[in-house]
């Protein structure tokens, strides 16, 4: 379950991001996206109840094992490319790809989570580029951070 404080969302001007995340989770059906089971709210919080993904995240496995075999990397890369292709075909840009947002299901297939930084066609339909810098500092190219 993802719990978001409304006061934090408002203070950080994250309303549009939160609405986009919920819309993507509700509308896009893909074996690569963690399914949204329910969304509800109280006076001060928003709740996204999502499917449980038993395998943990890719970051955990990288930290535990250190490396993956070439076959595992090929498999993961093919699933990442397929997932991104599915989103792009629907006009969605997933802008927070990192090991912490990639879960591994019990069957070994990848599931993506955290669509808070995503953009969909409704937000940039007249432009070909988005101009905001976003992401986790550890994964951003150093020349962009300057």
C-alpha positions in Angstrom: 0.0 0.0 0.0 1.3 3.4 -0.9 0.2 6.2 1.5 0.5 9.8 0.5 -0.1 12.8 2.9 -2.3 15.4 1.2 -0.5 18.3 2.9 2.8 17.0 1.5 1.4 16.6 -2.0 0.1 20.2 -1.9 3.2 21.7 -0.3 5.4 20.0 -2.9 3.1 20.9 -5.8 2.7 17.2 -6.6 -1.1 17.2 -7.3 -0.7 16.7 -11.1 1.9 13.9 -10.5 -0.3 12.1 -8.1 -3.3 12.3 -10.4 -1.2 11.0 -13.4 0.1 8.1 -11.3 -3.4 7.0 -10.3 -4.7 7.4 -13.9 -1.8 5.3 -15.3 -2.3 2.6 -12.6 -6.0 2.5 -13.3 -6.0 2.6 -17.1 -2.9 0.7 -18.3 -3.3 -3.0 -18.1 0.1 -4.7 -18.5 1.8 -7.7 -16.9 4.7 -5.3 -16.2 2.8 -2.9 -14.0 1.9 -3.5 -10.4 -1.9 -3.6 -10.4 -3.9 -1.0 -8.5 -6.6 -2.9 -6.5 -8.2 0.1 -4.7 -7.6 3.8 -4.2 -9.3 5.7 -1.5 -8.8 8.7 0.7 -9.3 10.1 4.2 -9.3 13.8 5.2 -5.5 13.9 5.3 -4.2 10.9 3.2 -4.5 9.2 -0.1 -4.1 5.4 -0.3 -3.2 3.2 -3.3 -3.7 -0.4 -2.5 -1.7 -2.5 -5.0 -1.0 -6.1 -5.6 1.7 -7.8 -3.5 4.8 -8.6 -5.5 6.6 -11.4 -3.6 10.1 -11.2 -5.1 11.3 -7.9 -3.7 12.9 -5.1 -5.8 15.8 -5.3 -8.1 18.0 -3.1 -5.9 17.6 -5.7 -3.0 18.7 -8.5 -5.3 21.6 -6.5 -6.7 22.8 -5.7 -3.2 22.5 -9.3 -2.1 24.1 -11.0 -5.1 26.4 -8.3 -6.4 25.9 -9.4 -10.1 23.4 -11.2 -12.3 24.3 -13.7 -15.0 24.3 -12.6 -18.7 21.1 -14.6 -19.3 19.4 -12.9 -16.4 20.5 -9.5 -17.6 19.3 -10.3 -21.1 15.9 -11.4 -19.7 15.5 -8.3 -17.5 16.6 -6.0 -20.4 14.1 -7.5 -22.7 11.3 -7.1 -20.2 12.3 -3.5 -19.5 12.4 -2.6 -23.2 9.0 -4.3 -23.8 7.5 -2.4 -20.9 8.8 0.9 -22.1 7.6 0.2 -25.6 4.1 -0.6 -24.2 4.0 2.7 -22.3 5.4 4.8 -25.2 2.8 3.3 -27.6 0.2 4.7 -25.2 1.9 8.1 -25.1 3.3 7.6 -21.6 6.9 8.4 -20.5 8.1 6.6 -17.4 10.8 8.9 -16.0 11.9 7.2 -12.8 13.5 3.9 -13.9 15.8 2.6 -11.2 16.3 -0.7 -9.4 14.2 0.4 -6.5 11.1 0.8 -8.8 11.5 -2.6 -10.5 10.0 -5.5 -8.6 10.5 -9.2 -9.3 7.4 -11.3 -9.2 7.4 -14.8 -7.8 7.5 -16.1 -11.4 10.7 -14.1 -12.1 9.0 -11.5 -14.3 9.5 -7.8 -13.7 6.8 -5.4 -12.4 7.2 -1.7 -12.4 5.9 0.6 -9.7 6.0 4.3 -8.8 4.6 6.3 -11.7 4.7 9.6 -9.9 7.2 11.2 -12.3 5.5 9.8 -15.4 4.1 12.0 -18.1 1.3 11.1 -20.4 0.3 12.5 -23.7 -2.4 14.7 -22.1 0.4 16.7 -20.4 2.6 17.4 -23.4 0.5 16.6 -26.5 1.7 19.7 -28.5 5.4 19.1 -27.7 7.9 16.4 -28.5 10.1 16.9 -25.4 9.6 17.4 -21.7 12.0 19.9 -20.2 11.9 19.2 -16.4 14.8 17.6 -14.8 13.6 14.8 -12.5 14.7 11.6 -10.9 16.8 10.3 -8.0 20.2 12.1 -7.8 22.1 8.8 -7.6 20.9 7.9 -11.0 21.0 11.2 -12.8 23.9 11.9 -15.2 26.4 14.2 -13.4 26.4 16.8 -16.2 22.6 17.3 -15.7 23.0 18.0 -11.9 25.3 21.0 -12.4 
